[in-house]
Amino acid sequence: MALQTRPKLLRVGVIQDGRIVEEHHLLHDSVTIGDDARNTIVLPPSEARPPRFKVLENRGQQFHLIIDEHMQGRVNLGSSDVDFDALRAQGLATRRADDTFDLPLQESARGKVELPDATLFFHFVPAPAEGARASLPPELKASPWSTVDRLFFGILLSMLVLYVLSVALIVAQPAPVEAEVELDQLEDRFVRAIIPQQPPKKEEPPKENGSNEPKKADEPKAPSTKPTTADSTPAPVNSAERRQQMEARVAGTGILKLLGGKGPGGGDAIADVLGSAGSGTNVAEALAGAQSGGALAVGAGGGNGIANPQGDTGGKVAAIGATQTSGVGTVDTGRKQAVKVPQVADAVPEVDSSEVSPKDLARFIQRMKASIQRCYEKELKRDPTLKGRVMVRFNLKPDGRAGNVEVDESTLRSEGVSSCIITTIRGWKFPFQPSDDVPVSYPFIFSPGE
């Protein structure tokens, strides 16, 4: 059984200034050079070569070297090196219809092509085993130390050594022992701050008496006696008696005495006044039993009205038929002020589509106008003179949401209102589902009210 040999790879590289600047490993692809970005090897533009020229072409699982009449270089065919002039002169390379020469290459061939600005070399190398990772050649590999900035590394290492030595020196030092300071050793200014001095107490001079007689011994004070009034009653023994005395005392004062007064007919004064219309009792006679107490006084002119009664505060009350009353003080109800209500004027939107009705869209926005007005009222508290016009543009999407919401123009001069309007409109769900995005422009006119 014959062993299957693995095909070799064609290694192609570019040499400039004695260094390999580009390298490719190819199995089936052709190699082209020129200034076109689609080439395998891209070189600067030159008049000596076309923008795209095929140097190595793969045909029938075999690479062919393609050269023209002016191209220089050498190729090793296994037994000897041959330059391109000999290939063209001896007929080793086949001339093609486009005036180029074709030379089939075996896997042992190698060579170089000299270009005006670079040198192209090629040779065949064994293909790596399946699953093997590609690695750079040893001459291209760099050690980790060669990629380190040695100046920076030296500074960093020096700082690290100094830091470690400083920490070790601080740790090695013994901790200082602080001696306790007595209060006597403190300076006066610290003592005054710790123990503030108390102001000296003023001694009161002894009182001088008119005579030099010795003070008499304290005589027992006689118990003070208060004059008894006619209303004074002995202290109640229990709570029930105390409650009865309180009710009797309250019933004889103020409005309660008026309500409990007796009329000339023996009944209540209020009942006589508000009784039947034909009783004939006038107000003065009905309230005759409530004249004492100083709370109210019946007019002396014999009329049915109440004339000049005075209360405990000294205020005067006019008669029932009077149109004005005056008391001790007046009540100030303040000044009447007009409340300004902020307004957001309605407008007609600009809609660039026949699928969305401008009137229906305006009707929907007017229903949602309260949220826009809240944005305006929030900033109006900071600037009461805030007013102007804001033009909002957005795209009505097929799902009913607003996209690309932005303020096109604004005379309001308030970033807070503009950003609040954009956030609010983004959260709306419009009752429209157009087939494509519909541009919408809607103006909002804000005024603080009149």
C-alpha positions as CSV (number, residue, x, y, z in Angstrom):
1,M,0.0,0.0,0.0
2,A,1.5,3.3,-1.1
3,L,1.9,6.1,1.5
4,Q,0.0,9.3,0.8
5,T,2.4,12.2,1.0
6,R,1.1,15.5,2.2
7,P,1.3,18.4,-0.4
8,K,3.7,21.1,0.3
9,L,2.9,24.7,0.8
10,L,4.3,27.5,-1.3
11,R,6.0,30.1,0.9
12,V,6.0,33.6,-0.7
13,G,7.7,36.6,1.0
14,V,8.6,40.2,0.3
15,I,12.1,41.5,1.2
16,Q,12.7,45.3,1.6
17,D,15.9,46.8,2.9
18,G,17.3,43.3,3.7
19,R,14.3,42.4,5.9
20,I,11.3,40.2,5.4
21,V,8.3,42.5,5.7
22,E,5.5,40.2,4.4
23,E,5.0,36.5,4.2
24,H,2.3,34.1,2.9
25,H,1.8,30.3,2.9
26,L,-0.4,29.1,0.0
27,L,-1.8,25.8,-0.9
28,H,-4.0,26.4,-3.9
29,D,-4.3,30.2,-4.3
30,S,-2.5,32.2,-6.9
31,V,-0.2,35.1,-6.1
32,T,-0.7,38.6,-7.5
33,I,1.2,41.8,-7.0
34,G,0.4,45.5,-7.7
35,D,-1.1,48.6,-6.1
36,D,-4.7,47.2,-6.2
37,A,-6.0,46.4,-2.8
38,R,-7.3,43.0,-4.0
39,N,-3.8,41.7,-4.7
40,T,-2.1,39.1,-2.5
41,I,0.9,41.5,-2.1
42,V,0.2,45.2,-2.3
43,L,3.0,47.4,-3.4
44,P,3.2,51.2,-4.1
45,P,2.1,52.3,-7.6
46,S,4.8,52.0,-10.3
47,E,4.8,52.6,-14.1
48,A,6.9,49.4,-14.6
49,R,4.1,47.1,-13.7
50,P,0.3,47.0,-14.0
51,P,-2.0,47.5,-11.1
52,R,-2.6,43.8,-10.9
53,F,-0.1,41.2,-12.2
54,K,-0.2,37.4,-11.5
55,V,3.3,36.1,-10.6
56,L,2.5,32.6,-9.4
57,E,-0.6,30.8,-10.8
58,N,-2.0,27.5,-9.5
59,R,-3.4,25.3,-12.3
60,G,-4.1,21.6,-12.0
61,Q,-2.7,21.4,-8.4
62,Q,0.7,22.8,-9.7
63,F,2.1,26.3,-9.4
64,H,3.4,28.1,-12.6
65,L,5.8,31.0,-12.6
66,I,4.6,33.9,-14.8
67,I,7.2,36.4,-16.0
68,D,7.2,39.1,-18.7
69,E,9.9,40.2,-21.2
70,H,11.5,42.7,-18.8
71,M,11.2,40.9,-15.4
72,Q,14.5,39.9,-13.8
73,G,15.3,37.2,-11.3
74,R,16.6,33.6,-10.9
75,V,15.0,30.2,-10.3
76,N,16.5,26.9,-9.1
77,L,15.1,23.9,-11.0
78,G,16.8,21.3,-8.8
79,S,20.1,20.9,-10.8
80,S,21.2,24.5,-11.4
81,D,20.2,28.1,-11.1
82,V,18.8,29.8,-14.2
83,D,18.1,33.5,-14.7
84,F,15.0,34.8,-16.4
85,D,17.0,35.8,-19.6
86,A,18.1,32.2,-20.1
87,L,14.6,30.9,-19.5
88,R,13.3,33.2,-22.2
89,A,16.2,32.6,-24.6
90,Q,16.5,28.8,-24.3
91,G,12.8,28.1,-24.5
92,L,12.6,26.6,-21.0
93,A,9.5,28.8,-20.4
94,T,6.6,28.7,-22.7
95,R,5.5,31.9,-24.4
96,R,1.8,32.7,-24.0
97,A,-0.5,34.8,-26.2
98,D,-0.2,37.9,-23.9
99,D,3.6,38.0,-24.4
100,T,4.3,36.5,-20.9
101,F,6.3,33.3,-20.2
102,D,5.0,30.3,-18.2
103,L,7.3,28.0,-16.3
104,P,5.9,25.0,-14.3
105,L,7.4,24.6,-10.9
106,Q,8.2,21.4,-9.1
107,E,8.1,21.1,-5.3
108,S,12.0,21.3,-5.2
109,A,12.1,24.6,-7.1
110,R,12.8,27.9,-5.5
111,G,13.7,31.4,-6.7
112,K,13.3,35.1,-6.5
113,V,11.8,37.9,-8.6
114,E,13.5,41.3,-8.5
115,L,11.1,44.2,-8.6
116,P,12.0,48.0,-8.7
117,D,11.1,48.6,-5.0
118,A,11.2,45.1,-3.5
119,T,12.3,41.4,-4.0
120,L,9.9,38.6,-4.1
121,F,11.1,35.1,-3.1
122,F,9.3,31.7,-3.1
123,H,10.0,28.1,-2.2
124,F,8.0,25.1,-1.1
125,V,7.8,24.0,2.6
126,P,6.2,20.9,4.3
127,A,2.6,21.5,5.4
128,P,2.0,21.3,9.1
129,A,0.3,18.3,10.7
130,E,-3.5,18.5,11.1
131,G,-4.5,20.2,14.3
132,A,-1.0,21.7,14.8
133,R,-0.9,25.4,15.8
134,A,0.9,27.8,13.5
135,S,4.0,29.3,14.9
136,L,6.4,32.0,13.8
137,P,9.8,31.0,12.6
138,P,12.5,31.2,15.3
139,E,14.2,34.2,13.7
140,L,10.9,36.1,13.9
141,K,10.1,35.2,17.5
142,A,11.0,37.8,20.2
143,S,11.7,37.2,23.8
144,P,9.6,38.8,26.5
145,W,12.6,40.8,27.8
146,S,13.1,42.4,24.4
147,T,9.6,43.9,24.3
148,V,9.9,45.6,27.8
149,D,10.8,49.2,28.1
150,R,13.9,48.9,30.1
151,L,14.0,52.5,31.3
152,F,10.4,52.3,32.7
153,F,11.1,48.9,34.2
154,G,14.2,50.3,36.0
155,I,12.3,53.2,37.4
156,L,9.5,51.0,38.6
157,L,11.9,48.5,40.2
158,S,13.7,51.4,42.0
159,M,10.4,52.8,43.4
160,L,9.4,49.4,44.6
161,V,12.7,48.9,46.4
162,L,12.4,52.3,48.1
163,Y,8.8,51.6,49.1
164,V,9.7,48.3,50.7
165,L,12.7,49.8,52.6
166,S,10.6,52.7,53.9
167,V,7.9,50.4,55.2
168,A,10.5,48.1,56.9
169,L,12.2,51.2,58.5
170,I,8.9,52.5,59.9
171,V,7.9,49.1,61.2
172,A,11.3,48.6,62.9
173,Q,11.0,51.9,64.8
174,P,9.6,51.5,68.4
175,A,6.3,53.2,69.0
176,P,6.7,56.5,70.9
177,V,5.4,56.5,74.4
178,E,3.4,59.6,75.3
179,A,3.9,60.7,78.9
180,E,0.8,61.7,80.8
181,V,0.7,65.5,81.4
182,E,-0.5,66.7,84.8
183,L,-2.9,69.6,85.1
184,D,-0.2,71.7,86.8
185,Q,2.1,71.3,83.8
186,L,-0.3,72.7,81.3
187,E,0.0,76.3,80.3
188,D,-2.5,78.9,81.4
189,R,-4.2,79.2,78.1
190,F,-4.9,75.4,78.0
191,V,-6.1,75.5,81.6
192,R,-8.6,78.3,80.8
193,A,-9.8,76.3,77.8
194,I,-10.3,73.1,79.8
195,I,-11.7,74.6,83.0
196,P,-13.4,77.9,82.3
197,Q,-13.3,80.4,85.1
198,Q,-16.5,81.3,86.8
199,P,-17.4,84.9,87.2
200,P,-17.0,86.2,90.7
201,K,-20.2,86.5,92.7
202,K,-21.3,89.9,93.7
203,E,-21.8,90.3,97.5
204,E,-24.9,92.1,98.4
205,P,-24.3,95.0,100.8
206,P,-26.2,94.7,104.1
207,K,-29.4,96.7,104.2
208,E,-29.2,99.8,106.4
209,N,-32.1,100.2,108.8
210,G,-33.3,103.6,110.0
211,S,-32.6,102.7,113.6
212,N,-29.9,100.7,115.2
213,E,-32.5,98.7,117.1
214,P,-31.9,94.9,117.0
215,K,-34.0,92.9,114.7
216,K,-37.1,91.5,116.4
217,A,-37.7,87.9,116.3
218,D,-39.9,86.6,113.6
219,E,-43.4,86.9,114.6
220,P,-45.9,84.3,113.4
221,K,-48.0,85.7,110.5
222,A,-51.7,85.8,111.0
223,P,-53.6,83.7,108.4
224,S,-54.9,85.9,105.6
225,T,-58.6,86.1,105.5
226,K,-60.4,86.9,102.3
227,P,-63.7,88.7,102.3
228,T,-66.5,86.5,101.8
229,T,-68.9,87.3,99.0
230,A,-72.5,86.6,98.8
231,D,-71.9,83.8,96.3
232,S,-69.4,82.0,98.4
233,T,-70.6,78.6,99.4
234,P,-68.9,76.0,101.6
235,A,-66.7,73.5,99.8
236,P,-68.7,70.5,98.5
237,V,-68.2,67.3,100.3
238,N,-68.4,65.0,97.2
239,S,-68.3,65.3,93.4
240,A,-72.1,65.2,93.1
241,E,-72.5,68.4,95.2
242,R,-69.6,70.0,93.4
243,R,-71.3,69.3,90.0
244,Q,-74.7,70.7,91.2
245,Q,-73.0,73.9,92.4
246,M,-71.2,74.3,89.1
247,E,-74.4,73.9,87.1
248,A,-76.2,76.5,89.2
249,R,-73.3,79.0,88.8
250,V,-73.1,78.5,85.0
251,A,-76.9,78.7,84.5
252,G,-76.9,82.2,85.9
253,T,-74.4,83.7,83.5
254,G,-74.3,84.7,79.8
255,I,-76.6,83.2,77.2
256,L,-77.6,80.3,79.5
257,K,-79.3,82.8,81.8
258,L,-81.1,84.2,78.8
259,L,-82.2,80.7,77.6
260,G,-83.3,79.8,81.2
261,G,-85.1,83.1,81.9
262,K,-88.8,83.2,82.7
263,G,-91.3,85.2,80.9
264,P,-94.3,87.1,82.4
265,G,-96.6,84.2,81.7
266,G,-94.5,81.9,83.9
267,G,-93.0,80.0,80.9
268,D,-89.5,80.3,79.2
269,A,-88.7,83.6,77.6
270,I,-87.6,82.0,74.3
271,A,-90.8,79.9,74.3
272,D,-92.9,83.0,74.8
273,V,-91.2,84.8,72.0
274,L,-91.2,81.9,69.5
275,G,-94.6,80.7,70.6
276,S,-98.0,81.2,68.9
277,A,-98.3,84.4,66.9
278,G,-101.6,85.3,68.7
279,S,-100.2,85.3,72.2
280,G,-99.6,89.1,72.1
281,T,-96.5,89.0,74.2
282,N,-93.8,91.4,73.1
283,V,-90.1,90.7,73.3
284,A,-89.5,93.1,76.2
285,E,-92.1,91.4,78.4
286,A,-90.8,87.9,77.3
287,L,-87.3,88.7,78.2
288,A,-88.1,90.5,81.4
289,G,-86.8,87.7,83.5
290,A,-83.4,87.8,81.8
291,Q,-82.6,91.4,82.5
292,S,-80.2,90.9,85.4
293,G,-76.7,89.6,84.9
294,G,-75.2,92.3,82.7
295,A,-75.3,90.2,79.6
296,L,-78.3,91.7,77.8
297,A,-80.5,94.7,78.5
298,V,-84.0,95.5,77.1
299,G,-84.5,98.9,75.6
300,A,-86.3,101.4,77.7
301,G,-88.2,103.0,74.9
302,G,-90.9,100.3,75.0
303,G,-90.1,98.9,71.6
304,N,-89.9,95.3,70.7
305,G,-86.2,95.4,69.7
306,I,-83.1,94.9,71.9
307,A,-81.4,98.2,72.5
308,N,-77.7,98.6,73.4
309,P,-76.9,95.5,75.3
310,Q,-73.3,95.1,76.3
311,G,-71.3,91.9,76.8
312,D,-68.4,91.1,79.1
313,T,-65.9,92.4,76.5
314,G,-67.4,95.8,76.2
315,G,-68.7,95.5,72.7
316,K,-72.0,96.9,71.7
317,V,-74.7,95.0,69.8
318,A,-77.2,96.9,67.6
319,A,-80.9,96.3,67.4
320,I,-82.4,93.5,65.4
321,G,-83.4,96.0,62.7
322,A,-80.0,97.6,62.4
323,T,-77.8,96.9,59.3
324,Q,-74.4,97.3,60.9
325,T,-72.8,95.9,64.0
326,S,-69.6,96.7,65.7
327,G,-67.6,94.7,68.2
328,V,-64.3,95.0,69.9
329,G,-62.2,94.2,66.7
330,T,-62.5,93.8,63.0
331,V,-61.8,90.7,60.9
332,D,-59.5,91.1,57.9
333,T,-60.4,88.8,55.1
334,G,-57.4,89.7,52.9
335,R,-57.3,91.1,49.4
336,K,-59.0,89.5,46.5
337,Q,-56.4,88.1,44.0
338,A,-56.9,86.5,40.6
339,V,-55.3,83.1,40.1
340,K,-53.4,82.6,36.9
341,V,-53.9,79.2,35.3
342,P,-51.0,78.0,33.0
343,Q,-52.2,77.2,29.5
344,V,-51.0,74.9,26.7
345,A,-52.6,76.1,23.5
346,D,-54.0,73.5,21.0
347,A,-52.5,73.2,17.5
348,V,-52.8,71.1,14.3
349,P,-50.0,68.6,13.8
350,E,-48.1,68.2,10.5
351,V,-48.4,64.6,9.3
352,D,-46.6,63.4,6.2
353,S,-48.8,60.3,5.5
354,S,-52.3,59.5,4.4
355,E,-52.6,56.6,6.8
356,V,-52.8,58.9,9.9
357,S,-55.5,61.6,10.2
358,P,-54.1,64.9,11.5
359,K,-57.4,65.6,13.3
360,D,-57.5,62.2,15.0
361,L,-53.8,62.7,16.0
362,A,-54.5,66.2,17.4
363,R,-57.5,64.8,19.3
364,F,-55.4,62.1,20.9
365,I,-52.6,64.6,21.8
366,Q,-55.2,67.0,23.4
367,R,-56.4,64.1,25.6
368,M,-52.8,63.5,26.7
369,K,-52.1,67.3,27.1
370,A,-52.4,67.1,30.9
371,S,-49.0,65.4,31.1
372,I,-47.4,68.1,28.9
373,Q,-48.9,70.8,31.1
374,R,-47.4,69.2,34.2
375,C,-44.0,69.5,32.6
376,Y,-44.6,73.2,32.0
377,E,-46.1,73.9,35.5
378,K,-43.1,72.2,37.1
379,E,-40.6,74.7,35.5
380,L,-43.1,77.6,35.8
381,K,-42.6,77.5,39.6
382,R,-38.9,78.4,39.1
383,D,-39.6,81.0,36.4
384,P,-43.1,82.6,36.5
385,T,-42.4,84.5,33.3
386,L,-41.7,81.3,31.3
387,K,-43.6,81.2,28.0
388,G,-43.0,80.4,24.4
389,R,-43.5,77.8,21.6
390,V,-41.9,74.3,21.3
391,M,-41.9,72.4,18.0
392,V,-41.6,68.6,18.6
393,R,-40.7,66.2,15.8
394,F,-41.0,62.4,16.0
395,N,-41.6,59.3,13.8
396,L,-44.8,57.4,14.4
397,K,-43.8,53.7,14.2
398,P,-46.0,50.8,13.0
399,D,-46.3,49.6,16.7
400,G,-47.9,52.8,17.7
401,R,-44.9,54.2,19.6
402,A,-43.0,57.4,19.0
403,G,-39.4,57.2,17.8
404,N,-36.6,59.7,17.3
405,V,-38.4,62.3,19.5
406,E,-36.6,65.6,19.4
407,V,-37.3,69.3,19.8
408,D,-36.8,71.0,16.4
409,E,-37.1,74.6,17.6
410,S,-38.0,76.3,20.8
411,T,-38.6,79.8,22.0
412,L,-39.3,78.7,25.6
413,R,-35.6,78.7,26.6
414,S,-36.1,75.8,29.1
415,E,-34.2,72.6,28.8
416,G,-36.2,71.1,31.6
417,V,-39.5,71.4,29.7
418,S,-38.0,70.1,26.5
419,S,-36.5,67.0,28.1
420,C,-39.7,66.3,30.0
421,I,-41.8,66.6,26.8
422,I,-39.5,64.2,25.0
423,T,-39.7,61.6,27.8
424,T,-43.5,62.0,28.0
425,I,-44.1,61.5,24.3
426,R,-41.8,58.4,24.2
427,G,-44.2,56.7,26.7
428,W,-47.4,57.3,24.7
429,K,-49.1,54.5,22.9
430,F,-50.8,56.1,19.8
431,P,-54.0,54.5,18.4
432,F,-52.4,54.2,14.9
433,Q,-50.5,51.4,13.2
434,P,-49.1,52.7,9.9
435,S,-47.3,50.4,7.5
436,D,-44.1,52.5,7.8
437,D,-42.6,55.3,9.9
438,V,-44.6,58.5,9.6
439,P,-42.9,61.9,10.3
440,V,-45.0,64.1,12.6
441,S,-44.5,67.7,13.7
442,Y,-46.5,69.1,16.6
443,P,-46.2,72.6,18.1
444,F,-47.0,73.3,21.8
445,I,-47.6,76.9,22.8
446,F,-47.2,77.7,26.5
447,S,-48.4,80.7,28.4
448,P,-48.6,81.4,32.2
449,G,-52.3,82.4,31.9
450,E,-54.1,85.7,32.4
